[in-house]
Amino acid sequence: MDLAFFLKSFIALFTIIDPIGGAPFFLSITANYSEKDKRRIALRASLTILITLSLFLFFGNYLLSFFNISLPSFKIAGGILLFLTAMEMLLGKERSAKATPEEEREVQKKEDVSVVPLGIPYLAGPGAITTVIILTEGRGLPEKLTVFTTILLVAGITYLILSHSNKIFKFFGDLGTKAVVRLLGLILASIAIEYIFHGIKNFIPF
């Protein structure tokens, strides 16, 4: 296993999925649930991450081919999407790319919120899907298995964070959570710029 590629994949996916920043949202939509139900919702949301991102990991390239989208174009578009998400994290704004206020109000009427909107699109959203496709496009099976391992690890960590979100949120507090989210936003912005730069470089050789 290429350790450098593994670390890059892990940092990129963990940052864009951002389970720490998602903990307050998880607590808000599960406020009326028991601790047992919260753990069940966290588990199903984590499984949704694993299944969704794994599908795009192994079949994302066929999707690009079907729509006749080149990888450089996808890198630029994906980089812009990730950069916008990163700016929202840095500025402390609600992340519109993940869940709208209308969707957040609607979940209060639903019995099971683990798959929608928590699993999709809040955690395994467009940014995470884009990251998986860009990381593995043009790479062989060993690299794809590395990314799959990363997805599995991030999904597991997400379950642990969400299932213990009460304790974690109390430990960090509101200000601490925002500080962590802003730090992750800075890392994500750097990753986004790299994607955009490499996409442009394929069109305009430097």
Sequence and secondary structure as in RCSB ss.txt:
>XXXX:A:sequence
MDLAFFLKSFIALFTIIDPIGGAPFFLSITANYSEKDKRRIALRASLTILITLSLFLFFGNYLLSFFNISLPSFK
IAGGILLFLTAMEMLLGKERSAKATPEEEREVQKKEDVSVVPLGIPYLAGPGAITTVIILTEGRGLPEKLTVFTT
ILLVAGITYLILSHSNKIFKFFGDLGTKAVVRLLGLILASIAIEYIFHGIKNFIPF
>XXXX:A:secstr
  HHHHHHHHHHHHHHH HHHHHHHHHHHTTTS HHHHHHHHHHHHHHHHHHHHHHHHHHHHHHHHTT  HHHHH
HHHHHHHHHHHHHHHHT   TTT  HHHHHHGGG S  IIIIIIIIIIS HHHHHHHHHHHTT  HHHHHHHHHH
HHHHHHHHHHHHHTHHHHHHHHHHHHHHHHHHHHHHHHHHHHHHHHHHHHHHHS  
